[in-house]
Amino acid sequence: MSHPRRVVVIGAGLSGLIAARDLVSHGFDVTVLDKGRGVGGRLATRRIGSPTTAVIDHGAQFFTVRSPDFAREVDAWTEAGVVREWCRGFGDDDGHPRYVGVDGMTSIAKHLARGLDVRTNSLVFAIKRGDASPWNVVLDDATVLPAQAVVVTCPLPQTYSLLVSAELEIPQALLSSEYDRTLALLAVLDRPATIGRHGGWQNPNATFSWIGDNHAKGISSVPAVTFHASPQWSLDHWDDDHDQAHAALRHAAAEFIPDCTIVTSEFKRWRFATPTSIWPEPCHVVTIESAHGPGVIALAGDAFAGPKIEGAALSGAAAAERVRAELATN
């Protein structure tokens, strides 16, 4: 086989980047593909406005640490100056630090991507069995990347479409997993707002399940607030016209910023925001035998180890470990 230790990782979010870094550190030739313009996935930070720019986290807002393995990872990020503690709760102090990226959540992904072969604006069309390698990863522009292993970290419904041509037995319950949707309003204000304690407000049963003050968080010098509509509100209004849904969120947001004026705002849709059920294992791996050696497919992401930053990181690490073990065994 011409590429005996070649791995393609699909998705440059946290799971994919964690898996890629682990595999590179063990000598694998790894390429990371992502259809977006940048890395991070839900570690997403926007810059809005001119001449002064507001910095707004519009995907994941913060993360906590519960496991020793993730604690070691976060300690390294902290030492590198990539993350810092925001607070320890948005109501009563529960003792669990909430961490944020120092320049927005996407700074974590940018840190992890350094030194990796990451190719953005690369839309994967299919994963197929190859003639000269166990797998061919086919892009929408007909580019073909041969691989011995493929780590897939995109949402599971998208994963299903990629694996149709791979001739694999994947549990149907896994590939049919459901996700909550999120409609988001990113609002730049004329003055600082007062949003909950420490700049965060949560209520899963309200119109907004999360409101985050990026100025109070310390990532934006300009007053700017992220509003995440609840899963139910987002579902109810998912098919609304773009301008109509944008206006509805601005109207609902006014209650929380009564002394402020929205200078400018953007409206975002997250189709696969949060998995509604979690697979009991941290990743799912299938290995085939081919004329060119073993071929491994590893599925990972926040639908496996938990719909949080920590779960995504642990799932990516588990997928890399399984890929290494499967190829070493075979």
C-alpha positions as CSV (number, residue, x, y, z in Angstrom):
1,M,0.0,0.0,0.0
2,S,1.4,3.4,-1.0
3,H,0.1,5.2,2.1
4,P,0.2,2.7,4.9
5,R,-0.3,5.2,7.7
6,R,-2.5,7.8,6.1
7,V,-5.6,9.1,7.9
8,V,-8.2,11.5,6.7
9,V,-10.2,13.3,9.4
10,I,-13.5,14.8,8.2
11,G,-14.5,17.9,10.3
12,A,-12.2,20.5,11.8
13,G,-14.2,21.0,15.0
14,L,-12.9,20.0,18.4
15,S,-13.3,16.2,18.0
16,G,-11.5,16.2,14.6
17,L,-8.7,18.4,15.7
18,I,-8.1,16.5,18.9
19,A,-8.0,13.2,16.9
20,A,-5.7,14.6,14.3
21,R,-3.2,16.0,16.8
22,D,-3.1,12.6,18.6
23,L,-2.5,10.7,15.4
24,V,0.1,13.1,14.1
25,S,2.0,12.7,17.4
26,H,2.1,9.0,16.8
27,G,3.6,9.3,13.3
28,F,0.5,9.1,11.1
29,D,0.1,11.2,7.9
30,V,-3.1,13.1,8.6
31,T,-5.2,15.4,6.5
32,V,-8.2,17.3,8.0
33,L,-11.0,18.4,5.8
34,D,-13.8,20.8,6.6
35,K,-16.4,22.3,4.3
36,G,-16.4,25.6,6.2
37,R,-14.2,28.7,5.7
38,G,-12.3,28.2,9.0
39,V,-11.7,25.7,11.8
40,G,-13.8,25.2,14.9
41,G,-17.2,24.0,14.0
42,R,-19.3,25.1,17.0
43,L,-16.3,26.7,18.5
44,A,-17.4,29.7,16.4
45,T,-16.6,33.4,16.9
46,R,-17.8,36.2,14.7
47,R,-16.5,39.7,14.3
48,I,-19.2,42.2,13.5
49,G,-19.3,46.0,12.9
50,S,-17.0,48.8,11.7
51,P,-14.9,50.8,12.4
52,T,-14.9,49.2,15.9
53,T,-15.4,45.5,15.7
54,A,-17.5,43.4,18.2
55,V,-16.3,39.9,19.0
56,I,-19.1,37.5,19.5
57,D,-19.2,33.8,20.3
58,H,-22.2,32.4,18.5
59,G,-21.8,28.6,18.9
60,A,-20.5,27.1,22.1
61,Q,-20.3,29.7,24.8
62,F,-18.1,28.1,27.5
63,F,-17.1,24.7,28.9
64,T,-16.6,22.9,32.1
65,V,-14.2,20.2,33.2
66,R,-15.2,17.0,35.0
67,S,-12.8,14.3,33.9
68,P,-9.1,13.9,34.7
69,D,-8.2,13.4,31.0
70,F,-9.9,16.6,29.9
71,A,-8.5,18.4,32.9
72,R,-5.0,17.7,31.6
73,E,-5.9,19.0,28.2
74,V,-7.4,22.2,29.6
75,D,-4.3,22.7,31.8
76,A,-2.2,22.7,28.7
77,W,-4.5,25.2,27.0
78,T,-4.4,27.4,30.1
79,E,-0.6,27.3,30.2
80,A,-0.5,28.2,26.5
81,G,-2.7,31.2,27.2
82,V,-5.5,29.9,25.0
83,V,-8.3,29.6,27.6
84,R,-9.1,31.2,31.0
85,E,-11.8,30.9,33.6
86,W,-14.8,33.1,33.1
87,C,-16.8,32.4,36.3
88,R,-18.2,29.6,38.4
89,G,-21.9,29.8,37.7
90,F,-24.6,32.2,36.4
91,G,-26.8,31.9,39.5
92,D,-25.4,30.4,42.6
93,D,-21.6,29.6,42.6
94,D,-21.5,25.8,42.0
95,G,-17.7,25.5,42.2
96,H,-17.2,24.4,38.6
97,P,-15.2,26.9,36.6
98,R,-16.6,28.0,33.2
99,Y,-13.8,28.3,30.8
100,V,-13.7,30.4,27.6
101,G,-11.3,31.0,24.8
102,V,-9.2,34.2,25.5
103,D,-10.1,35.7,22.1
104,G,-13.3,33.8,21.6
105,M,-14.1,30.1,21.5
106,T,-12.6,29.7,18.1
107,S,-9.2,30.5,19.5
108,I,-9.1,27.0,21.0
109,A,-9.6,25.4,17.5
110,K,-7.0,27.7,15.9
111,H,-4.5,26.7,18.6
112,L,-5.2,23.0,18.0
113,A,-5.0,23.4,14.2
114,R,-1.4,24.8,14.3
115,G,1.0,22.5,12.5
116,L,-1.8,20.3,11.1
117,D,-2.6,19.8,7.4
118,V,-6.1,21.4,7.6
119,R,-7.9,22.0,4.3
120,T,-11.0,24.2,4.7
121,N,-13.6,24.9,1.9
122,S,-13.3,21.2,1.2
123,L,-16.6,19.5,1.0
124,V,-16.5,15.7,1.2
125,F,-18.9,14.0,-1.1
126,A,-18.4,10.3,-0.3
127,I,-16.3,7.6,1.4
128,K,-15.7,4.7,-0.9
129,R,-13.6,1.5,-1.0
130,G,-10.5,2.1,-2.9
131,D,-8.5,0.3,-5.6
132,A,-5.1,1.2,-4.2
133,S,-6.0,1.8,-0.6
134,P,-8.8,0.6,1.8
135,W,-10.6,3.9,1.4
136,N,-11.0,6.8,-1.0
137,V,-12.3,10.0,0.4
138,V,-14.0,11.8,-2.5
139,L,-14.5,15.6,-2.5
140,D,-17.2,17.4,-4.4
141,D,-14.6,18.7,-6.9
142,A,-13.7,15.0,-7.7
143,T,-10.4,15.1,-5.7
144,V,-9.7,11.7,-4.2
145,L,-7.7,11.2,-1.1
146,P,-6.6,7.6,-0.3
147,A,-6.6,6.5,3.3
148,Q,-6.1,3.6,5.5
149,A,-8.4,5.1,8.2
150,V,-11.0,7.8,8.1
151,V,-12.2,9.6,11.3
152,V,-15.7,11.2,10.7
153,T,-16.7,13.9,13.2
154,C,-19.6,15.7,11.4
155,P,-23.2,15.4,12.7
156,L,-24.5,11.8,12.3
157,P,-27.1,12.5,9.6
158,Q,-24.3,14.0,7.5
159,T,-22.1,11.1,8.3
160,Y,-24.8,8.7,7.0
161,S,-24.8,10.4,3.6
162,L,-21.0,10.0,3.3
163,L,-21.1,6.3,4.2
164,V,-23.7,5.2,1.7
165,S,-21.0,4.0,-0.7
166,A,-18.7,2.5,2.0
167,E,-20.7,-0.8,2.3
168,L,-20.5,-0.9,6.1
169,E,-22.8,-2.2,8.8
170,I,-23.5,0.8,11.0
171,P,-26.3,0.6,13.6
172,Q,-29.3,2.3,12.2
173,A,-30.1,3.8,15.7
174,L,-26.7,5.6,15.5
175,L,-27.1,7.1,12.1
176,S,-30.7,8.2,12.7
177,S,-29.8,10.2,15.7
178,E,-31.8,13.4,16.1
179,Y,-30.5,16.9,16.9
180,D,-32.1,20.0,18.4
181,R,-31.9,23.1,16.2
182,T,-30.9,26.6,17.3
183,L,-31.7,30.0,15.9
184,A,-29.3,32.7,17.1
185,L,-29.3,36.5,17.2
186,L,-25.9,38.2,17.5
187,A,-26.5,41.8,18.6
188,V,-24.1,44.7,18.8
189,L,-25.3,47.3,21.3
190,D,-24.8,51.0,21.8
191,R,-23.9,50.5,25.5
192,P,-23.2,47.7,27.9
193,A,-26.1,45.4,28.8
194,T,-26.9,43.9,32.2
195,I,-27.3,40.1,31.5
196,G,-27.6,37.9,34.5
197,R,-24.8,37.2,36.9
198,H,-21.3,37.5,35.2
199,G,-23.0,38.1,31.9
200,G,-24.8,34.8,31.4
201,W,-28.4,33.8,31.6
202,Q,-29.9,30.3,31.1
203,N,-33.5,29.1,30.9
204,P,-34.2,26.1,28.7
205,N,-38.0,26.7,28.8
206,A,-38.0,30.3,27.8
207,T,-37.8,31.9,24.3
208,F,-34.1,32.1,24.8
209,S,-32.3,29.2,26.4
210,W,-29.1,31.1,26.6
211,I,-28.1,34.8,26.6
212,G,-24.4,35.7,26.8
213,D,-22.8,39.1,27.2
214,N,-19.5,38.9,25.2
215,H,-18.4,42.2,26.7
216,A,-18.9,41.0,30.3
217,K,-17.2,37.7,29.2
218,G,-14.1,39.7,28.3
219,I,-13.7,38.9,24.6
220,S,-15.3,42.0,23.1
221,S,-14.4,45.6,23.8
222,V,-17.7,46.5,22.2
223,P,-21.0,45.7,23.9
224,A,-22.4,42.6,22.1
225,V,-24.8,39.9,23.2
226,T,-25.5,36.4,21.9
227,F,-29.1,35.2,22.1
228,H,-29.8,31.4,21.5
229,A,-33.4,30.6,21.0
230,S,-34.6,27.5,22.8
231,P,-34.9,24.2,20.9
232,Q,-38.7,24.4,20.8
233,W,-38.8,28.0,19.7
234,S,-36.2,27.3,17.1
235,L,-38.1,24.3,15.8
236,D,-41.4,26.3,15.6
237,H,-39.7,29.1,13.6
238,W,-37.2,27.1,11.6
239,D,-39.0,27.5,8.3
240,D,-39.8,31.2,8.8
241,D,-38.5,33.6,6.3
242,H,-34.9,34.8,7.2
243,D,-35.9,38.4,7.7
244,Q,-39.1,37.4,9.6
245,A,-37.2,35.2,12.1
246,H,-34.5,37.8,12.5
247,A,-37.1,40.4,13.4
248,A,-38.8,38.1,15.8
249,L,-35.6,37.5,17.7
250,R,-34.8,41.2,17.9
251,H,-38.3,41.8,19.2
252,A,-37.9,39.1,21.9
253,A,-34.4,40.3,22.8
254,A,-35.6,43.8,23.6
255,E,-37.0,42.6,27.0
256,F,-33.5,41.7,28.1
257,I,-31.7,44.9,27.0
258,P,-34.3,47.6,27.8
259,D,-31.8,50.5,28.1
260,C,-29.8,49.5,25.0
261,T,-30.3,50.0,21.3
262,I,-29.2,47.3,18.8
263,V,-26.7,49.0,16.5
264,T,-26.4,46.0,14.2
265,S,-27.3,42.3,14.3
266,E,-26.9,39.1,12.5
267,F,-29.2,36.0,12.4
268,K,-27.8,32.5,12.4
269,R,-29.2,29.0,12.0
270,W,-27.6,25.9,13.6
271,R,-29.3,22.8,12.0
272,F,-27.4,20.2,14.1
273,A,-26.9,22.2,17.3
274,T,-27.3,19.6,20.0
275,P,-27.8,15.8,19.8
276,T,-30.9,14.7,21.7
277,S,-29.5,11.3,22.6
278,I,-26.0,10.1,23.3
279,W,-24.4,6.9,22.0
280,P,-23.2,4.8,25.0
281,E,-19.7,4.5,23.7
282,P,-17.2,7.4,23.1
283,C,-16.8,6.5,19.5
284,H,-17.9,3.8,17.0
285,V,-15.3,2.0,14.9
286,V,-15.6,-0.4,12.0
287,T,-12.6,-2.3,10.6
288,I,-12.6,-4.1,7.2
289,E,-10.0,-6.3,5.6
290,S,-8.9,-5.3,2.1
291,A,-6.2,-6.3,-0.4
292,H,-4.2,-3.3,0.8
293,G,-4.5,-4.0,4.5
294,P,-7.0,-3.1,7.2
295,G,-9.3,-0.2,6.7
296,V,-10.7,1.7,9.7
297,I,-13.7,4.0,9.9
298,A,-14.1,5.8,13.2
299,L,-17.2,7.9,14.0
300,A,-16.8,10.5,16.7
301,G,-18.2,13.8,18.0
302,D,-20.4,15.2,20.7
303,A,-23.2,12.6,19.9
304,F,-20.9,10.0,21.6
305,A,-19.3,11.2,24.8
306,G,-21.7,14.0,25.5
307,P,-23.1,17.2,23.8
308,K,-20.6,19.5,25.4
309,I,-17.1,20.6,24.7
310,E,-15.7,18.0,27.0
311,G,-17.6,15.2,25.4
312,A,-16.4,16.2,21.9
313,A,-12.8,16.3,23.0
314,L,-13.0,12.9,24.8
315,S,-14.7,11.4,21.7
316,G,-12.0,12.6,19.4
317,A,-9.3,11.3,21.7
318,A,-11.0,7.9,21.9
319,A,-11.4,7.7,18.1
320,A,-7.7,8.3,17.6
321,E,-6.8,5.7,20.2
322,R,-9.0,3.1,18.5
323,V,-7.6,3.9,15.1
324,R,-4.1,3.4,16.5
325,A,-5.0,0.2,18.2
326,E,-6.8,-1.3,15.2
327,L,-4.0,-0.6,12.8
328,A,-1.4,-1.8,15.2
329,T,-3.3,-5.1,15.8
330,N,-3.7,-5.7,12.1
